[in-house]
Amino acid sequence: MSAPEPVVRIRDGAVALGGRPVLRGIDLTVQQGEVVAVLGANGSGKSTLVRAMMGLVPTSRGEVSLFGTPLDDFHDWQRIGFVPQRVSATSGVPATVWEVVASGRLARRPFLRPLRAEDRAAVRDAIAAVGLSDRAKDGCATLSGGQQQRVLIARALAGDPDVLVLDEPTAGVDLVSQQAFADALGALVDRGATIILVAHELGPLAPLIGRTVVMRDGRVAYDGAPVATAHEVEHAGLAGQGHHHPDLQGRPSDHIPVVTSPLDQSARRGDA
Ligand SMILES: Nc1ncnc2c1ncn2[C@@H]1O[C@H](COP(=O)(O)OP(=O)(O)OP(=O)(O)O)[C@@H](O)[C@H]1O
């Protein structure tokens, strides 16, 4: 049997937004079952990186593939759960928490068939995992922004995806709910799922993380063993080097970081 295709592969990827280079020289491969945290300062390109993986922003060069299929030919979207950063769960449509989460189950059941018992159980479990069981019948519009974010996380969990991509999933989420969410992610990982998450603070998610990618100025500045924060990479002088650090085990060469280039300078000037 041949090895499974990587879940995500980006080769020499670049993204320009508004005429400005935002990502450059991205080479990133994520294998099935990995749990990857993407860290970095505000504006370093974390969101753009995960959006480029999903084809939500176009690349200006390079190749992106999902499960071995070039993005343009990829149609298996039910394998992928994506939770974007800070958006309304409802966009003005009156829907209950239960309905929005159940919509995450759509791709998993025959077209226009009622939810089966297993679908209902998955929806119920997903709502519990984000700590919103007592709000299941409430309209999403009545929830706080942080709670609406949790509804979107539950919707993605309900779909039982092979890969779950989350952009700052725990921002504004209380610690008890973060722990419930970490447990739910752990259950997905145990089933062989791949997780890619953008974060500032890992909190209760930290024990799940197997690999950290640190973005800086639109490039991968570090890719290796887990670190708690992007700062740790900068302070330990890990960015742009091998991964020698007393507490850290580096990864093999395909994860050797890409570092500064003249482009970084021009991008900074462009920022000013
Ligand atoms: N639509 C856009 N048009 C122009 N520039 C953009 C656009 N979206 C993002 N950018 C710029 O691209 C850079 C990277 O943004 P991105 O949102 O990927 O960073 P981030 O690391 O996720 O930041 P944060 O932690 O604040 O979410 C930033 O300088 C941002 O201003």
The ligand as a MOL file (V3000), in Angstrom:
LIG
                    3D

  0  0  0     0  0            999 V3000
M  V30 BEGIN CTAB
M  V30 COUNTS 31 33 0 0 0
M  V30 BEGIN ATOM
M  V30 1 N -7.7910 41.7230 1.7060 0
M  V30 2 C -6.5930 42.2420 1.9850 0
M  V30 3 N -6.0700 43.2270 1.2180 0
M  V30 4 C -4.8480 43.7360 1.4930 0
M  V30 5 N -4.0640 43.3190 2.5050 0
M  V30 6 C -4.5270 42.3550 3.3040 0
M  V30 7 C -5.8100 41.7550 3.0850 0
M  V30 8 N -6.0040 40.8020 4.0390 0
M  V30 9 C -4.8910 40.8150 4.8090 0
M  V30 10 N -4.0190 41.7470 4.3590 0
M  V30 11 C -2.6910 42.0310 4.9330 0
M  V30 12 O -1.9460 40.8520 4.8780 0
M  V30 13 C -1.1090 40.7440 6.0230 0
M  V30 14 C -1.3520 39.3930 6.6840 0
M  V30 15 O -2.6610 39.3470 7.1960 0
M  V30 16 P -3.2180 38.0870 7.9840 0
M  V30 17 O -4.6250 38.4130 8.3570 0
M  V30 18 O -2.9440 36.8890 7.1970 0
M  V30 19 O -2.2980 38.1040 9.2660 0
M  V30 20 P -2.4840 37.3350 10.6470 0
M  V30 21 O -1.1400 36.8580 10.9940 0
M  V30 22 O -3.5780 36.3470 10.5400 0
M  V30 23 O -2.9120 38.5170 11.6160 0
M  V30 24 P -3.8710 38.5040 12.9280 0
M  V30 25 O -3.1240 37.7880 13.9960 0
M  V30 26 O -4.0290 39.9540 13.2090 0
M  V30 27 O -5.1440 37.8350 12.5170 0
M  V30 28 C -1.4540 41.9260 6.9200 0
M  V30 29 O -0.4690 42.9030 6.7210 0
M  V30 30 C -2.7840 42.3880 6.4050 0
M  V30 31 O -2.9160 43.7760 6.5780 0
M  V30 END ATOM
M  V30 BEGIN BOND
M  V30 1 1 1 2
M  V30 2 1 2 3
M  V30 3 2 2 7
M  V30 4 2 3 4
M  V30 5 1 4 5
M  V30 6 2 5 6
M  V30 7 1 6 7
M  V30 8 1 6 10
M  V30 9 1 7 8
M  V30 10 2 8 9
M  V30 11 1 9 10
M  V30 12 1 10 11
M  V30 13 1 11 12
M  V30 14 1 11 30
M  V30 15 1 12 13
M  V30 16 1 13 14
M  V30 17 1 13 28
M  V30 18 1 14 15
M  V30 19 1 15 16
M  V30 20 2 16 17
M  V30 21 1 16 18
M  V30 22 1 16 19
M  V30 23 1 19 20
M  V30 24 2 20 21
M  V30 25 1 20 22
M  V30 26 1 20 23
M  V30 27 1 23 24
M  V30 28 2 24 25
M  V30 29 1 24 26
M  V30 30 1 24 27
M  V30 31 1 28 29
M  V30 32 1 28 30
M  V30 33 1 30 31
M  V30 END BOND
M  V30 END CTAB
M  END
